[in-house]
Amino acid sequence: MQFDDDAALDTSEVEDGRGGALGGIPGGGKTIGGGLVGLVVLVASVLLGVDPGMFGSGSSDSSSSGKSVADLAADCRTGADANRKEECRIVAVVDSVQAFWKQTETAAGKPYQQAPTFLFTGSVNTGCGNATSDVGPFYCSADDKVYLDLGFFNDLSSKFGAKGGPFAEAYVIAHEYGHHFQDLSGTISRGSGKGQNSGSVKLELQADCYAGVWAHHATTTPDPKSGKPLITDLTKDDINRGLDAAAAVGDDRIQQRYQGKVTPDTWTHGSASQRQQWFSTGYRSGRVASCNTFS
């Protein structure tokens, strides 16, 4: 995955809370918890069947992030920075994903509303309650933010066996923004229950499909500032790594790895093959309409 060296990055949609204390007012709302994993990263938690969507009562304030916000803006100025540094690559992917969705009206006919990504380490207070890195990346509908501990990308390889790489990271981010689009479209409320045919599984597979739709358009979506695509090249290897990441966090793969058996009646995100299938559907078609996993 290659970014235009001369492109100007917009860091305003990535809030960096890794260096500061967070506080705020009590919140509520729906989390699409562990947006990719659902079972959480810690092996003990997987075996205990912890539901990462059930956060405790917490607080919502992502505006009082740490001193590293200024550092992020200073370090991540251009596409060349994104080609060199992981943090700047995250900024560039967020910019690209949101530039694409801004061109697309929701199913409810509403214009797309920007949603920042909030970087944290260890734990965070959100509009949906307290959360730790163990839940993996997630989207909170109460404050319309994507939450991400960059350490998850190491876990994706070391604990889930994915090949990893820049586009595997991009797939994770695009999946979470798929949930934001679902929130704007009004479909997020349909994601409930457990099991192969549950609303939760269908919601997650749709987010995978939306990630594929973005990938289809990634090299042609114009950057709002320059009018040129921010991402200049996606290779076959990039897409394969995205598919590999999707499979690595399939419910069946995670259960087999940590429980030694597969129990489909507890699934919340779908199997490895389903996740790959729906990402591929979105990528091949490039159409939001192709992602109706509920039909």
Backbone torsions as a table, in degrees:
resi	resn	phi	psi	omega
1	MET	NA	124.6	-175.8
2	GLN	-123.6	137.4	177.7
3	PHE	-105.6	153.2	175.8
4	ASP	-65.7	116.8	-176.2
5	ASP	-55.1	-32.7	-173.9
6	ASP	-90.9	-5.1	-177.9
7	ALA	-66.3	141.9	177.7
8	ALA	-90.9	124.5	179.4
9	LEU	-83.7	147.1	176.4
10	ASP	-110.3	104.4	-177.9
11	THR	-85.6	0.3	-176.0
12	SER	-67.2	-19.3	-179.0
13	GLU	-98.7	10.5	173.6
14	VAL	-126.2	113.4	-179.3
15	GLU	-99.2	130.9	-175.4
16	ASP	-107.9	105.1	-179.3
17	GLY	-105.4	18.1	-175.5
18	ARG	-73.7	-17.5	-176.4
19	GLY	-112.7	2.8	-173.8
20	GLY	-128.0	166.0	176.8
21	ALA	-86.2	142.6	-179.5
22	LEU	-112.6	145.8	175.3
23	GLY	-149.8	-173.2	176.7
24	GLY	154.4	-158.8	-176.9
25	ILE	-106.7	153.3	-179.6
26	PRO	-56.2	141.8	-177.5
27	GLY	-124.3	177.5	175.2
28	GLY	-150.5	-171.4	177.1
29	GLY	119.2	-178.1	-173.7
30	LYS	-106.0	130.3	172.3
31	THR	-101.6	138.3	165.7
32	ILE	-94.1	81.3	-164.7
33	GLY	-70.2	141.1	-177.4
34	GLY	48.6	58.3	-169.5
35	GLY	-42.1	-30.2	179.8
36	LEU	-107.3	-30.7	-169.7
37	VAL	-99.5	-52.3	177.5
38	GLY	76.3	-28.0	-177.8
39	LEU	-103.3	-6.0	-178.0
40	VAL	75.9	157.2	-172.1
41	VAL	-77.1	-41.0	-175.8
42	LEU	-64.2	133.1	-178.4
43	VAL	-58.8	-43.2	-179.7
44	ALA	-59.3	-40.6	-179.2
45	SER	-67.4	-36.3	177.7
46	VAL	-62.6	-45.3	-177.8
47	LEU	-67.7	-28.6	179.5
48	LEU	-85.3	-7.5	177.4
49	GLY	69.5	34.2	-179.9
50	VAL	-65.2	136.2	177.2
51	ASP	-93.8	109.6	-176.1
52	PRO	-68.4	-12.2	177.6
53	GLY	-75.1	-14.6	-176.7
54	MET	-94.5	73.6	178.2
55	PHE	-76.9	155.6	175.5
56	GLY	-75.9	170.1	177.2
57	SER	-63.3	134.3	-174.7
58	GLY	-141.5	-154.3	-178.2
59	SER	-134.8	156.6	-176.3
60	SER	-122.9	107.9	172.4
61	ASP	-163.2	97.6	178.5
62	SER	-99.0	0.4	-178.5
63	SER	-79.9	-26.6	-178.6
64	SER	-91.7	54.1	180.0
65	SER	-77.1	-177.5	-169.3
66	GLY	-86.4	-176.6	-178.7
67	LYS	-66.2	-16.6	-177.2
68	SER	-72.4	-8.6	175.9
69	VAL	-57.6	-46.3	179.9
70	ALA	-64.7	-37.0	178.6
71	ASP	-62.8	-40.7	-179.8
72	LEU	-62.7	-43.5	179.9
73	ALA	-65.4	-35.7	-179.0
74	ALA	-74.6	-35.8	-176.2
75	ASP	-82.0	-29.7	-171.8
76	CYS	-112.7	85.8	-176.8
77	ARG	-106.6	-36.0	-173.1
78	THR	-133.9	170.7	175.3
79	GLY	-61.2	-29.4	176.7
80	ALA	-61.7	-38.3	176.0
81	ASP	-64.2	-39.2	179.1
82	ALA	-65.3	-31.5	178.4
83	ASN	-73.9	-15.6	-176.7
84	ARG	-107.1	-32.5	-170.1
85	LYS	-124.4	137.6	-178.8
86	GLU	-60.9	-46.6	-177.6
87	GLU	-59.4	-40.7	180.0
88	CYS	-71.0	-30.6	175.5
89	ARG	-65.2	-38.2	176.8
90	ILE	-61.2	-44.7	178.0
91	VAL	-58.4	-46.2	-177.3
92	ALA	-64.5	-39.5	179.3
93	VAL	-67.1	-43.9	176.9
94	VAL	-58.3	-43.8	178.0
95	ASP	-59.2	-45.3	-177.3
96	SER	-66.8	-45.9	-178.7
97	VAL	-61.7	-45.3	-177.6
98	GLN	-72.0	-31.4	175.6
99	ALA	-63.4	-38.0	177.6
100	PHE	-66.7	-49.8	-176.2
101	TRP	-67.4	-26.8	178.7
102	LYS	-65.3	-24.2	178.0
103	GLN	-80.9	-9.4	-170.4
104	THR	-116.1	122.0	174.1
105	GLU	-72.6	147.9	177.4
106	THR	-72.4	166.8	178.9
107	ALA	-61.9	-23.9	179.6
108	ALA	-86.3	3.6	178.5
109	GLY	77.8	15.3	-179.3
110	LYS	-95.9	147.1	175.9
111	PRO	-68.6	151.7	179.4
112	TYR	-67.9	135.9	176.9
113	GLN	-109.0	130.3	-179.4
114	GLN	-59.0	146.8	177.5
115	ALA	-138.0	120.1	-177.7
116	PRO	-75.8	156.0	168.6
117	THR	-96.8	133.4	-178.9
118	PHE	-111.4	118.3	179.0
119	LEU	-88.9	134.2	178.4
120	PHE	-144.5	169.4	177.0
121	THR	-131.2	125.0	174.3
122	GLY	86.2	-68.4	-178.7
123	SER	-151.0	162.7	-177.0
124	VAL	-156.3	147.7	172.8
125	ASN	-98.2	129.0	-176.9
126	THR	-127.5	173.8	175.2
127	GLY	-64.9	-15.3	179.5
128	CYS	-101.9	1.8	179.9
129	GLY	119.2	-175.9	178.6
130	ASN	-75.3	143.4	177.2
131	ALA	-144.4	155.5	174.8
132	THR	-119.1	171.4	179.9
133	SER	-61.6	-20.5	-176.4
134	ASP	-61.5	-23.4	-178.1
135	VAL	-80.5	-9.8	-176.4
136	GLY	79.1	-177.4	178.3
137	PRO	-62.4	146.3	179.1
138	PHE	-154.0	162.6	176.3
139	TYR	-114.8	134.5	178.0
140	CYS	-111.5	121.2	-177.6
141	SER	-76.8	-18.6	-177.9
142	ALA	-71.5	-34.1	179.2
143	ASP	-119.0	5.2	176.7
144	ASP	54.2	53.1	179.1
145	LYS	-135.7	148.5	172.3
146	VAL	-96.3	131.6	-179.2
147	TYR	-111.7	135.1	-172.8
148	LEU	-148.7	125.3	167.6
149	ASP	-99.1	119.6	-175.5
150	LEU	-61.2	-19.4	176.4
151	GLY	-62.0	-20.2	179.4
152	PHE	-60.2	-32.4	-177.3
153	PHE	-68.0	-29.3	171.9
154	ASN	-70.2	-41.4	178.1
155	ASP	-62.3	-35.1	-179.3
156	LEU	-55.9	-36.4	178.8
157	SER	-88.4	-49.0	-172.2
158	SER	-75.3	-32.1	-176.0
159	LYS	-106.0	-22.7	-177.9
160	PHE	-115.6	-5.3	172.6
161	GLY	79.0	15.7	178.2
162	ALA	-76.8	154.9	177.6
163	LYS	-70.5	-30.3	178.9
164	GLY	77.1	-162.0	-178.2
165	GLY	109.9	167.8	-175.9
166	PRO	-55.0	-41.8	-176.9
167	PHE	-77.3	-25.9	172.6
168	ALA	-60.8	-39.7	176.6
169	GLU	-66.0	-41.3	179.8
170	ALA	-62.8	-38.7	177.6
171	TYR	-59.8	-43.7	179.1
172	VAL	-58.2	-48.4	-178.0
173	ILE	-65.2	-45.4	-179.2
174	ALA	-62.8	-36.0	176.5
175	HIS	-60.5	-45.9	-178.6
176	GLU	-65.4	-36.9	177.0
177	TYR	-72.0	-21.3	170.6
178	GLY	-61.6	-37.1	176.8
179	HIS	-66.1	-37.3	177.8
180	HIS	-63.8	-40.7	177.7
181	PHE	-63.9	-38.2	175.6
182	GLN	-62.3	-38.3	178.9
183	ASP	-62.8	-46.0	179.2
184	LEU	-66.3	-31.8	-178.0
185	SER	-81.9	-14.3	-179.5
186	GLY	88.2	5.9	-178.9
187	THR	-89.7	-10.6	-174.8
188	ILE	-63.5	-25.8	-179.4
189	SER	-70.3	-12.9	-178.9
190	ARG	-85.1	-5.2	-176.7
191	GLY	-89.3	85.3	179.4
192	SER	-141.6	166.0	176.7
193	GLY	83.6	178.9	178.7
194	LYS	-133.3	159.2	179.2
195	GLY	115.6	164.3	-173.7
196	GLN	-56.8	-35.7	-176.3
197	ASN	-107.2	20.2	-177.0
198	SER	-76.1	161.3	175.4
199	GLY	-62.9	-32.8	179.2
200	SER	-61.7	-46.2	179.4
201	VAL	-63.3	-44.0	-179.0
202	LYS	-64.2	-35.9	178.8
203	LEU	-66.3	-43.5	-179.3
204	GLU	-67.2	-40.7	179.1
205	LEU	-65.5	-34.3	176.9
206	GLN	-66.1	-38.9	177.1
207	ALA	-64.1	-36.0	174.2
208	ASP	-62.5	-42.6	179.5
209	CYS	-63.8	-42.8	178.6
210	TYR	-62.2	-36.1	176.2
211	ALA	-61.9	-38.8	177.4
212	GLY	-66.8	-38.2	177.9
213	VAL	-61.2	-45.7	177.2
214	TRP	-59.2	-45.5	-178.4
215	ALA	-58.8	-38.0	178.5
216	HIS	-57.3	-37.9	-174.7
217	HIS	-101.1	1.6	-170.2
218	ALA	-59.0	-38.1	-176.5
219	THR	-88.0	1.2	178.5
220	THR	-121.0	-10.2	179.1
221	THR	-71.8	119.8	-177.7
222	PRO	-74.5	139.3	173.4
223	ASP	-70.9	132.3	-177.2
224	PRO	-56.5	-31.0	-176.7
225	LYS	-79.6	-47.7	-174.3
226	SER	-96.1	-21.5	-175.4
227	GLY	79.8	0.4	178.6
228	LYS	-110.9	154.7	178.2
229	PRO	-59.9	134.5	177.4
230	LEU	-72.1	-38.8	177.4
231	ILE	-97.2	123.1	-175.3
232	THR	-99.4	-18.4	-176.3
233	ASP	-154.3	129.6	168.2
234	LEU	-123.9	124.4	-177.9
235	THR	-94.9	169.0	175.7
236	LYS	-61.2	-36.1	178.2
237	ASP	-64.5	-38.4	176.7
238	ASP	-57.6	-51.3	-178.5
239	ILE	-62.4	-40.1	178.5
240	ASN	-62.7	-36.6	178.4
241	ARG	-70.2	-32.9	173.7
242	GLY	-65.2	-44.3	177.4
243	LEU	-63.2	-38.8	178.3
244	ASP	-63.5	-41.4	178.4
245	ALA	-65.5	-39.8	179.2
246	ALA	-61.3	-41.1	179.7
247	ALA	-69.1	-37.9	-176.3
248	ALA	-61.8	-29.3	-179.0
249	VAL	-104.2	19.9	171.7
250	GLY	-68.1	145.2	-178.2
251	ASP	-56.3	-41.2	-177.5
252	ASP	-66.8	-39.0	178.7
253	ARG	-65.0	-44.0	-178.5
254	ILE	-66.4	-43.4	-179.7
255	GLN	-65.1	-41.5	-180.0
256	GLN	-65.2	-38.7	-178.4
257	ARG	-68.3	-41.7	-171.5
258	TYR	-107.1	-19.2	178.8
259	GLN	-110.8	-19.4	-178.4
260	GLY	80.2	5.5	177.3
261	LYS	-156.3	159.7	-178.8
262	VAL	-108.0	128.7	-179.9
263	THR	-124.0	88.1	-175.2
264	PRO	-58.5	-25.1	-178.0
265	ASP	-71.9	-7.7	177.5
266	THR	-107.2	3.7	-176.5
267	TRP	-64.0	145.0	174.6
268	THR	-128.5	-11.2	-174.5
269	HIS	-127.5	-15.1	179.6
270	GLY	102.2	161.8	-177.9
271	SER	-76.7	168.5	178.1
272	ALA	-58.5	-45.2	-178.0
273	SER	-68.1	-36.2	177.6
274	GLN	-65.0	-41.9	-177.9
275	ARG	-65.7	-41.1	176.5
276	GLN	-65.8	-42.0	-178.2
277	GLN	-59.2	-45.8	-174.7
278	TRP	-77.1	-32.4	172.3
279	PHE	-62.4	-44.0	179.7
280	SER	-63.2	-38.7	178.3
281	THR	-59.2	-46.9	178.7
282	GLY	-66.5	-39.5	-178.0
283	TYR	-68.0	-41.1	-179.3
284	ARG	-69.6	-42.0	-173.7
285	SER	-84.6	-37.8	-174.9
286	GLY	68.3	18.0	-175.1
287	ARG	-121.3	130.2	176.5
288	VAL	-59.5	-36.6	-177.6
289	ALA	-62.8	-21.4	-179.3
290	SER	-76.9	-4.8	-173.4
291	CYS	-100.7	26.6	179.7
292	ASN	-81.6	81.7	179.9
293	THR	-73.1	-12.5	-177.4
294	PHE	-85.5	-11.4	-178.7
295	SER	-87.4	NA	NA
